[in-house]
Amino acid sequence: MARHEGRVVFVRHALPGERAVVRVTEDRQPGFCRADAVTVLEPSPERVQRPCPHSGPGRCGGCDWQHATPAEQRRLKAAVVREQLARLAGLDVEVVVEELPGGPLRWRTRARFAVDRSGAPGLRRHRSHDLVLLDDCPITVEPAARAVLDRRWPGAGAVDVAVDSVGTVTTTRLDRRGKPQSTRVLRSARPIPGEDAPAEPAGRTARHAAGRDWEVEGTGFWQVHPAAADALVAAVGEHAAVRPGETVLDLYAGAGLFGGALAPAAGADGRVVCVEADPAACAAAEANLAGLPQAEVWQGEVDAEGLTGLLEELGTAPDVVVLDPPRAGAGPAVSRVLAAAGPRAVVYVACDPASLARDVAVFGESGHRLAALRGFDAFPMTSHVECVALLVPA
């Protein structure tokens, strides 16, 4: 963020302390401007050469900070989390964003590429529908990038691609309204001996985390960074500290990763209820939790009304609540219902610092305080950061 003649200017491709010539790309009179740094006159010592030739002003909008060292990226992310908690929740919290194994490139195991009218794939420019055609995406794992970028996709509007833990590559064609057209397994690490693996209809694929395998729909939700699931399960387990006989509520449960990892600690006398809206994810969760009699899957939206009914049907207050909502967060209404249920621990996994800070403020008003916070650099080269927060009764 810069200031010029009294106006705020949000500048991409710059770093704090730099002096740069910028090109205004959006002018919202009398509010603020958006701009790109086109010439850096006084560079930051943390500035580096971008590893991707498609990154930079006017080019692909997929990465925010390819021009910063990885250590500076993590420092900036920590500053963002701390600033949001101070501004929205009134908290002064020391934040450290932890590095995940594997380095800053080739970490994205799931991606969506846009497709132009000729069938050529690429990514959008920042805040634009304009498409930048690509020959590679260096933050995407190579099998996924090659599966999409080495061919054309006539008639598609976009392509989702995912690679599982054993190397199976799954693609889903989307039409121009974002509706799935078809899903195919393009390549498998488990071909029939002596035969080339043909394209076949996609089902569930394998992911490995927390010392076991998990089934997930081919391009369904799973942590994008290969090391993120293990890191987050460890952090959630540390914060939750589930005891034998306790009741655990796992909201936005997806394929049941957190609930399944916590169930053994609850023991045979405990209960773990995983709540998920997506039918395919619920089916995968049922398969993943089949060997855990204390775990069960409930299909439904996580909203205030549904959650109130769920808590009544449980018949007992949850001891621990784990929630991993989408970027919009749980929201004030859901946060108030959860706080009123009186759990001894709420473990909140968040991919948006502002949503997390807003909901932490609501929990604070409702009698729960922020007791611990860990940050993870699960999205290198971008401004996104994953956090795991622990809220306990004040």
TORRO-836195 format. One record per residue (C-alpha): chain; residue in three letters; x, y, z. Coordinates in Angstrom, 1 decimal, always signed. Example, Ala and Ser with C-alpha at 12.3 -4.5 7.8 and 13.67 -1.06 7.14 Angstrom:
BEGIN
('A' 'ALA' (+12.3 -4.5 +7.8));
('A' 'SER' (+13.7 -1.1 +7.1));
//
This chain:
BEGIN
('A' 'MET' (+0.0 +0.0 +0.0));
('A' 'ALA' (+1.4 +3.4 -1.0));
('A' 'ARG' (+0.1 +7.0 -0.8));
('A' 'HIS' (+0.3 +9.6 -3.5));
('A' 'GLU' (-1.0 +13.1 -3.1));
('A' 'GLY' (-3.3 +12.0 -0.2));
('A' 'ARG' (-4.7 +9.0 -2.0));
('A' 'VAL' (-4.1 +5.3 -1.2));
('A' 'VAL' (-2.6 +3.3 -4.0));
('A' 'PHE' (-2.6 -0.6 -3.8));
('A' 'VAL' (+0.5 -1.6 -5.8));
('A' 'ARG' (+1.1 -5.1 -7.0));
('A' 'HIS' (+4.6 -6.4 -7.8));
('A' 'ALA' (+6.2 -4.1 -5.2));
('A' 'LEU' (+7.6 -4.7 -1.7));
('A' 'PRO' (+7.5 -2.5 +1.4));
('A' 'GLY' (+10.1 +0.3 +1.4));
('A' 'GLU' (+10.6 +0.3 -2.4));
('A' 'ARG' (+10.3 +3.3 -4.6));
('A' 'ALA' (+8.8 +2.6 -8.0));
('A' 'VAL' (+7.2 +3.9 -11.1));
('A' 'VAL' (+3.7 +2.5 -11.2));
('A' 'ARG' (+0.9 +2.3 -13.8));
('A' 'VAL' (-2.6 +2.9 -12.5));
('A' 'THR' (-4.8 +0.0 -13.6));
('A' 'GLU' (-8.0 +1.0 -11.7));
('A' 'ASP' (-9.0 +4.5 -10.4));
('A' 'ARG' (-11.9 +4.6 -7.9));
('A' 'GLN' (-12.5 +8.3 -7.4));
('A' 'PRO' (-12.4 +9.6 -4.8));
('A' 'GLY' (-11.4 +6.4 -2.9));
('A' 'PHE' (-8.3 +4.6 -4.0));
('A' 'CYS' (-6.3 +3.4 -7.0));
('A' 'ARG' (-4.9 +0.0 -8.0));
('A' 'ALA' (-1.6 -0.1 -9.8));
('A' 'ASP' (+1.3 -2.2 -11.1));
('A' 'ALA' (+4.9 -1.5 -10.3));
('A' 'VAL' (+6.5 -1.3 -13.8));
('A' 'THR' (+9.9 +0.0 -12.9));
('A' 'VAL' (+11.5 -0.4 -9.5));
('A' 'LEU' (+13.9 +2.5 -8.8));
('A' 'GLU' (+14.9 +1.6 -5.2));
('A' 'PRO' (+14.5 -2.2 -4.7));
('A' 'SER' (+14.1 -4.0 -1.4));
('A' 'PRO' (+17.0 -6.3 -0.4));
('A' 'GLU' (+14.4 -9.0 -0.3));
('A' 'ARG' (+13.6 -8.7 -4.0));
('A' 'VAL' (+14.6 -11.6 -6.3));
('A' 'GLN' (+14.2 -12.5 -10.0));
('A' 'ARG' (+10.8 -14.1 -10.6));
('A' 'PRO' (+11.2 -17.8 -11.4));
('A' 'CYS' (+8.2 -17.8 -13.7));
('A' 'PRO' (+8.4 -16.0 -17.0));
('A' 'HIS' (+4.6 -15.5 -17.0));
('A' 'SER' (+4.6 -13.6 -13.7));
('A' 'GLY' (+4.8 -9.8 -13.6));
('A' 'PRO' (+2.8 -6.7 -14.4));
('A' 'GLY' (+0.1 -7.3 -17.0));
('A' 'ARG' (+0.8 -11.0 -17.0));
('A' 'CYS' (-0.6 -14.1 -15.2));
('A' 'GLY' (-2.5 -13.1 -12.0));
('A' 'GLY' (-2.0 -16.4 -10.2));
('A' 'CYS' (+1.0 -15.5 -8.0));
('A' 'ASP' (+1.4 -12.4 -5.8));
('A' 'TRP' (+4.9 -12.5 -4.5));
('A' 'GLN' (+7.3 -14.3 -6.9));
('A' 'HIS' (+9.5 -11.2 -6.7));
('A' 'ALA' (+10.2 -11.8 -2.9));
('A' 'THR' (+12.4 -14.2 -1.1));
('A' 'PRO' (+10.5 -17.1 +0.5));
('A' 'ALA' (+11.5 -15.9 +4.0));
('A' 'GLU' (+10.1 -12.4 +3.2));
('A' 'GLN' (+6.9 -13.9 +1.9));
('A' 'ARG' (+6.4 -15.7 +5.2));
('A' 'ARG' (+7.2 -12.5 +7.1));
('A' 'LEU' (+4.7 -10.5 +5.1));
('A' 'LYS' (+2.0 -13.2 +5.6));
('A' 'ALA' (+2.6 -13.1 +9.4));
('A' 'ALA' (+2.3 -9.3 +9.3));
('A' 'VAL' (-1.1 -9.6 +7.5));
('A' 'VAL' (-2.5 -12.1 +10.0));
('A' 'ARG' (-1.3 -10.0 +12.9));
('A' 'GLU' (-2.8 -6.8 +11.4));
('A' 'GLN' (-6.2 -8.5 +10.7));
('A' 'LEU' (-6.4 -9.8 +14.3));
('A' 'ALA' (-5.5 -6.3 +15.6));
('A' 'ARG' (-7.9 -4.5 +13.4));
('A' 'LEU' (-10.9 -6.8 +13.5));
('A' 'ALA' (-10.5 -8.6 +16.9));
('A' 'GLY' (-8.6 -6.0 +18.9));
('A' 'LEU' (-5.8 -8.5 +19.7));
('A' 'ASP' (-2.1 -8.1 +19.7));
('A' 'VAL' (-0.8 -11.5 +18.8));
('A' 'GLU' (+2.7 -12.6 +17.8));
('A' 'VAL' (+2.4 -14.6 +14.6));
('A' 'VAL' (+5.0 -16.9 +12.9));
('A' 'VAL' (+4.2 -18.5 +9.5));
('A' 'GLU' (+6.0 -21.8 +9.3));
('A' 'GLU' (+7.6 -23.2 +6.2));
('A' 'LEU' (+6.4 -26.5 +4.8));
('A' 'PRO' (+8.7 -29.0 +3.2));
('A' 'GLY' (+9.3 -29.1 -0.5));
('A' 'GLY' (+10.3 -25.5 -1.4));
('A' 'PRO' (+8.3 -22.7 -3.0));
('A' 'LEU' (+7.7 -24.3 -6.4));
('A' 'ARG' (+5.9 -27.4 -7.7));
('A' 'TRP' (+3.7 -27.7 -4.7));
('A' 'ARG' (+0.2 -27.2 -6.2));
('A' 'THR' (-1.4 -30.6 -6.6));
('A' 'ARG' (-4.9 -29.2 -7.6));
('A' 'ALA' (-5.5 -26.4 -10.0));
('A' 'ARG' (-8.1 -24.8 -12.3));
('A' 'PHE' (-7.0 -23.6 -15.7));
('A' 'ALA' (-9.2 -21.4 -17.9));
('A' 'VAL' (-9.6 -22.2 -21.6));
('A' 'ASP' (-10.1 -19.8 -24.5));
('A' 'ARG' (-12.5 -20.1 -27.4));
('A' 'SER' (-9.8 -22.1 -29.5));
('A' 'GLY' (-9.4 -24.6 -26.7));
('A' 'ALA' (-6.0 -23.3 -25.5));
('A' 'PRO' (-5.5 -23.4 -21.7));
('A' 'GLY' (-4.0 -20.6 -19.4));
('A' 'LEU' (-4.7 -18.5 -16.4));
('A' 'ARG' (-6.4 -15.1 -16.0));
('A' 'ARG' (-4.7 -11.7 -15.6));
('A' 'HIS' (-5.2 -10.1 -12.2));
('A' 'ARG' (-8.8 -8.8 -11.8));
('A' 'SER' (-9.5 -9.5 -15.4));
('A' 'HIS' (-11.2 -12.0 -17.7));
('A' 'ASP' (-8.2 -11.8 -20.1));
('A' 'LEU' (-6.4 -15.1 -20.5));
('A' 'VAL' (-2.7 -15.6 -20.5));
('A' 'LEU' (-1.8 -18.7 -22.4));
('A' 'LEU' (+0.8 -20.8 -20.7));
('A' 'ASP' (+3.4 -23.5 -21.6));
('A' 'ASP' (+4.0 -24.2 -17.9));
('A' 'CYS' (+3.0 -23.2 -14.3));
('A' 'PRO' (+6.0 -23.6 -12.1));
('A' 'ILE' (+4.0 -23.7 -8.8));
('A' 'THR' (+1.9 -26.6 -10.1));
('A' 'VAL' (+3.3 -30.2 -9.8));
('A' 'GLU' (+4.6 -31.2 -13.2));
('A' 'PRO' (+2.2 -34.1 -14.0));
('A' 'ALA' (-0.8 -31.8 -13.4));
('A' 'ALA' (+0.6 -29.0 -15.5));
('A' 'ARG' (+1.6 -31.2 -18.4));
('A' 'ALA' (-1.8 -33.0 -18.3));
('A' 'VAL' (-3.6 -29.7 -19.0));
('A' 'LEU' (-1.1 -27.5 -20.8));
('A' 'ASP' (+0.2 -30.0 -23.3));
('A' 'ARG' (-3.1 -30.3 -25.1));
('A' 'ARG' (-6.2 -28.3 -26.3));
('A' 'TRP' (-9.6 -28.5 -24.8));
('A' 'PRO' (-12.1 -27.5 -27.5));
('A' 'GLY' (-15.6 -26.7 -26.1));
('A' 'ALA' (-14.4 -26.3 -22.5));
('A' 'GLY' (-14.5 -23.2 -20.4));
('A' 'ALA' (-12.0 -24.5 -17.8));
('A' 'VAL' (-10.3 -27.6 -16.6));
('A' 'ASP' (-9.8 -28.8 -13.1));
('A' 'VAL' (-6.8 -31.1 -12.5));
('A' 'ALA' (-5.6 -33.0 -9.4));
('A' 'VAL' (-2.8 -35.4 -8.6));
('A' 'ASP' (-3.2 -37.9 -5.8));
('A' 'SER' (-0.5 -39.3 -3.5));
('A' 'VAL' (+0.3 -42.2 -5.8));
('A' 'GLY' (+0.5 -40.1 -9.0));
('A' 'THR' (-3.0 -40.6 -10.5));
('A' 'VAL' (-3.9 -37.5 -12.5));
('A' 'THR' (-7.6 -36.6 -12.8));
('A' 'THR' (-9.1 -33.9 -15.0));
('A' 'THR' (-12.6 -32.5 -15.0));
('A' 'ARG' (-13.8 -30.4 -18.0));
('A' 'LEU' (-16.1 -27.5 -17.1));
('A' 'ASP' (-18.3 -25.6 -19.5));
('A' 'ARG' (-18.4 -21.8 -19.8));
('A' 'ARG' (-20.8 -21.6 -16.9));
('A' 'GLY' (-18.5 -23.7 -14.6));
('A' 'LYS' (-20.6 -26.8 -14.8));
('A' 'PRO' (-18.8 -30.2 -15.0));
('A' 'GLN' (-18.9 -31.8 -18.5));
('A' 'SER' (-16.8 -34.9 -17.9));
('A' 'THR' (-14.2 -36.3 -15.5));
('A' 'ARG' (-11.4 -38.6 -16.7));
('A' 'VAL' (-8.3 -40.3 -15.2));
('A' 'LEU' (-5.6 -39.4 -17.7));
('A' 'ARG' (-2.7 -41.2 -16.1));
('A' 'SER' (-2.3 -43.7 -13.3));
('A' 'ALA' (+0.6 -44.9 -11.2));
('A' 'ARG' (-1.1 -48.3 -11.0));
('A' 'PRO' (-1.4 -49.5 -14.7));
('A' 'ILE' (-2.3 -53.0 -15.7));
('A' 'PRO' (+0.9 -55.0 -15.9));
('A' 'GLY' (+2.2 -55.1 -19.5));
('A' 'GLU' (-0.4 -52.6 -20.7));
('A' 'ASP' (-0.6 -48.8 -21.1));
('A' 'ALA' (-3.1 -47.4 -18.7));
('A' 'PRO' (-6.1 -46.2 -20.7));
('A' 'ALA' (-8.2 -43.2 -19.9));
('A' 'GLU' (-11.1 -44.4 -17.7));
('A' 'PRO' (-14.0 -42.9 -15.8));
('A' 'ALA' (-12.7 -41.3 -12.6));
('A' 'GLY' (-13.7 -42.4 -9.1));
('A' 'ARG' (-12.0 -41.8 -5.8));
('A' 'THR' (-8.3 -41.3 -5.7));
('A' 'ALA' (-5.8 -41.9 -2.8));
('A' 'ARG' (-4.3 -39.4 -0.5));
('A' 'HIS' (-1.9 -40.1 +2.3));
('A' 'ALA' (-1.8 -38.2 +5.6));
('A' 'ALA' (-1.6 -38.8 +9.3));
('A' 'GLY' (+0.0 -42.2 +8.7));
('A' 'ARG' (-2.9 -43.7 +6.6));
('A' 'ASP' (-4.6 -43.5 +3.2));
('A' 'TRP' (-7.7 -41.6 +2.5));
('A' 'GLU' (-10.2 -41.8 -0.4));
('A' 'VAL' (-11.1 -38.5 -2.1));
('A' 'GLU' (-13.2 -37.7 -5.2));
('A' 'GLY' (-10.8 -37.2 -8.1));
('A' 'THR' (-10.8 -33.4 -8.2));
('A' 'GLY' (-12.6 -33.0 -4.8));
('A' 'PHE' (-11.3 -30.9 -2.0));
('A' 'TRP' (-8.1 -31.8 -0.3));
('A' 'GLN' (-5.2 -29.6 +0.9));
('A' 'VAL' (-3.4 -28.4 -2.2));
('A' 'HIS' (+0.2 -28.5 -0.8));
('A' 'PRO' (+1.5 -32.1 -0.4));
('A' 'ALA' (+2.7 -31.4 +3.1));
('A' 'ALA' (-0.3 -29.4 +4.3));
('A' 'ALA' (-2.5 -32.2 +5.4));
('A' 'ASP' (+0.1 -33.7 +7.7));
('A' 'ALA' (+1.0 -30.3 +9.2));
('A' 'LEU' (-2.6 -29.3 +9.8));
('A' 'VAL' (-3.6 -32.7 +11.3));
('A' 'ALA' (-0.7 -32.4 +13.7));
('A' 'ALA' (-1.6 -28.8 +14.7));
('A' 'VAL' (-5.3 -29.6 +15.0));
('A' 'GLY' (-4.5 -32.7 +17.2));
('A' 'GLU' (-2.2 -30.6 +19.4));
('A' 'HIS' (-4.8 -27.9 +19.9));
('A' 'ALA' (-7.7 -30.3 +20.4));
('A' 'ALA' (-6.0 -32.7 +22.8));
('A' 'VAL' (-9.0 -35.0 +22.6));
('A' 'ARG' (-9.5 -37.2 +25.6));
('A' 'PRO' (-11.1 -40.7 +25.8));
('A' 'GLY' (-14.9 -40.6 +25.9));
('A' 'GLU' (-15.2 -37.0 +24.6));
('A' 'THR' (-17.6 -35.9 +21.9));
('A' 'VAL' (-16.0 -34.2 +18.9));
('A' 'LEU' (-17.8 -32.2 +16.2));
('A' 'ASP' (-15.9 -31.9 +12.9));
('A' 'LEU' (-17.6 -29.2 +10.7));
('A' 'TYR' (-17.0 -28.7 +7.0));
('A' 'ALA' (-15.5 -32.2 +7.3));
('A' 'GLY' (-14.8 -32.9 +3.6));
('A' 'ALA' (-13.5 -36.5 +3.3));
('A' 'GLY' (-13.2 -36.8 +7.1));
('A' 'LEU' (-9.5 -36.0 +7.5));
('A' 'PHE' (-9.7 -34.2 +10.9));
('A' 'GLY' (-12.5 -36.3 +12.4));
('A' 'GLY' (-10.8 -39.5 +11.3));
('A' 'ALA' (-7.4 -38.4 +12.7));
('A' 'LEU' (-9.0 -37.4 +16.1));
('A' 'ALA' (-11.3 -40.5 +16.5));
('A' 'PRO' (-8.7 -42.9 +17.9));
('A' 'ALA' (-8.0 -40.4 +20.8));
('A' 'ALA' (-11.8 -40.3 +21.6));
('A' 'GLY' (-11.7 -44.1 +22.1));
('A' 'ALA' (-14.5 -46.6 +22.0));
('A' 'ASP' (-16.6 -44.6 +24.4));
('A' 'GLY' (-16.2 -41.3 +22.5));
('A' 'ARG' (-18.1 -39.9 +19.6));
('A' 'VAL' (-16.9 -38.0 +16.5));
('A' 'VAL' (-19.6 -36.5 +14.2));
('A' 'CYS' (-18.4 -35.2 +10.9));
('A' 'VAL' (-20.7 -32.7 +9.1));
('A' 'GLU' (-20.3 -32.0 +5.4));
('A' 'ALA' (-22.7 -30.7 +2.7));
('A' 'ASP' (-21.3 -32.2 -0.4));
('A' 'PRO' (-22.7 -35.7 -1.2));
('A' 'ALA' (-19.6 -37.0 -2.9));
('A' 'ALA' (-17.4 -35.9 +0.0));
('A' 'CYS' (-19.8 -37.5 +2.5));
('A' 'ALA' (-19.6 -40.8 +0.6));
('A' 'ALA' (-15.8 -40.6 +0.7));
('A' 'ALA' (-15.9 -39.8 +4.4));
('A' 'GLU' (-18.1 -42.8 +5.0));
('A' 'ALA' (-15.5 -45.0 +3.4));
('A' 'ASN' (-12.6 -43.3 +5.2));
('A' 'LEU' (-14.3 -43.7 +8.6));
('A' 'ALA' (-15.7 -47.2 +8.1));
('A' 'GLY' (-13.1 -48.7 +10.5));
('A' 'LEU' (-13.8 -46.2 +13.3));
('A' 'PRO' (-17.1 -47.2 +15.1));
('A' 'GLN' (-17.1 -44.0 +17.2));
('A' 'ALA' (-17.1 -41.8 +14.0));
('A' 'GLU' (-20.2 -41.0 +11.9));
('A' 'VAL' (-21.0 -38.7 +8.9));
('A' 'TRP' (-23.9 -36.3 +8.8));
('A' 'GLN' (-24.8 -34.6 +5.5));
('A' 'GLY' (-26.0 -31.0 +5.7));
('A' 'GLU' (-25.1 -27.4 +5.4));
('A' 'VAL' (-23.3 -25.8 +8.3));
('A' 'ASP' (-25.5 -22.8 +9.1));
('A' 'ALA' (-27.0 -21.4 +12.4));
('A' 'GLU' (-30.4 -23.1 +12.0));
('A' 'GLY' (-29.0 -26.5 +11.0));
('A' 'LEU' (-26.3 -26.4 +13.6));
('A' 'THR' (-28.8 -25.6 +16.3));
('A' 'GLY' (-30.9 -28.7 +15.3));
('A' 'LEU' (-27.8 -30.8 +15.1));
('A' 'LEU' (-26.7 -29.9 +18.6));
('A' 'GLU' (-30.2 -30.7 +19.9));
('A' 'GLU' (-30.2 -34.1 +18.1));
('A' 'LEU' (-26.7 -34.9 +19.6));
('A' 'GLY' (-28.2 -34.7 +23.0));
('A' 'THR' (-25.0 -33.7 +24.6));
('A' 'ALA' (-22.7 -30.6 +24.2));
('A' 'PRO' (-19.6 -31.2 +22.2));
('A' 'ASP' (-16.3 -31.2 +24.2));
('A' 'VAL' (-14.3 -30.2 +21.1));
('A' 'VAL' (-15.3 -28.5 +17.9));
('A' 'VAL' (-13.1 -28.5 +14.8));
('A' 'LEU' (-14.1 -26.4 +11.8));
('A' 'ASP' (-12.4 -25.8 +8.5));
('A' 'PRO' (-14.8 -23.5 +6.6));
('A' 'PRO' (-14.3 -22.0 +3.1));
('A' 'ARG' (-12.6 -18.6 +2.6));
('A' 'ALA' (-15.8 -16.7 +3.8));
('A' 'GLY' (-15.3 -18.3 +7.2));
('A' 'ALA' (-17.9 -19.7 +9.6));
('A' 'GLY' (-19.6 -16.3 +10.0));
('A' 'PRO' (-21.0 -14.6 +13.1));
('A' 'ALA' (-24.2 -16.6 +13.4));
('A' 'VAL' (-22.5 -20.0 +13.3));
('A' 'SER' (-19.7 -18.7 +15.6));
('A' 'ARG' (-22.3 -17.6 +18.2));
('A' 'VAL' (-24.1 -21.0 +18.1));
('A' 'LEU' (-20.8 -22.8 +18.6));
('A' 'ALA' (-19.7 -20.6 +21.5));
('A' 'ALA' (-23.1 -21.0 +23.2));
('A' 'ALA' (-22.7 -24.8 +23.1));
('A' 'GLY' (-19.8 -24.4 +25.5));
('A' 'PRO' (-17.1 -26.6 +24.1));
('A' 'ARG' (-13.8 -26.7 +26.1));
('A' 'ALA' (-11.9 -26.2 +22.8));
('A' 'VAL' (-12.7 -24.8 +19.4));
('A' 'VAL' (-10.0 -25.5 +16.7));
('A' 'TYR' (-10.5 -23.2 +13.8));
('A' 'VAL' (-8.6 -23.9 +10.5));
('A' 'ALA' (-8.7 -20.9 +8.3));
('A' 'CYS' (-7.4 -19.9 +4.9));
('A' 'ASP' (-8.4 -16.2 +5.1));
('A' 'PRO' (-7.0 -14.1 +7.9));
('A' 'ALA' (-9.8 -11.5 +7.7));
('A' 'SER' (-12.6 -14.1 +8.1));
('A' 'LEU' (-10.7 -15.7 +10.9));
('A' 'ALA' (-10.2 -12.4 +12.8));
('A' 'ARG' (-13.9 -11.5 +12.3));
('A' 'ASP' (-15.0 -14.8 +13.8));
('A' 'VAL' (-12.4 -14.7 +16.6));
('A' 'ALA' (-14.0 -11.4 +17.6));
('A' 'VAL' (-17.4 -12.9 +17.7));
('A' 'PHE' (-16.2 -15.8 +19.8));
('A' 'GLY' (-14.6 -13.2 +22.1));
('A' 'GLU' (-17.9 -11.5 +22.6));
('A' 'SER' (-19.5 -14.9 +23.3));
('A' 'GLY' (-17.0 -16.0 +26.0));
('A' 'HIS' (-14.2 -17.7 +24.2));
('A' 'ARG' (-10.6 -16.3 +23.9));
('A' 'LEU' (-7.8 -17.0 +21.5));
('A' 'ALA' (-5.4 -19.2 +23.3));
('A' 'ALA' (-3.0 -20.3 +20.5));
('A' 'LEU' (-2.4 -19.7 +16.8));
('A' 'ARG' (-0.1 -21.3 +14.2));
('A' 'GLY' (+0.4 -20.2 +10.7));
('A' 'PHE' (+1.6 -22.3 +7.7));
('A' 'ASP' (+2.9 -21.3 +4.3));
('A' 'ALA' (+0.7 -23.7 +2.5));
('A' 'PHE' (+0.5 -21.5 -0.6));
('A' 'PRO' (+4.1 -20.2 -1.5));
('A' 'MET' (+4.5 -17.4 -4.0));
('A' 'THR' (+0.9 -16.2 -3.2));
('A' 'SER' (-0.4 -14.0 -0.4));
('A' 'HIS' (-2.5 -16.8 +1.0));
('A' 'VAL' (-1.8 -18.4 +4.4));
('A' 'GLU' (-3.3 -21.2 +6.4));
('A' 'CYS' (-3.9 -20.7 +10.1));
('A' 'VAL' (-4.9 -23.0 +13.0));
('A' 'ALA' (-6.4 -21.2 +16.0));
('A' 'LEU' (-7.4 -22.5 +19.4));
('A' 'LEU' (-10.3 -20.9 +21.2));
('A' 'VAL' (-11.1 -21.8 +24.8));
('A' 'PRO' (-13.6 -20.5 +27.4));
('A' 'ALA' (-12.4 -17.1 +28.7));
//
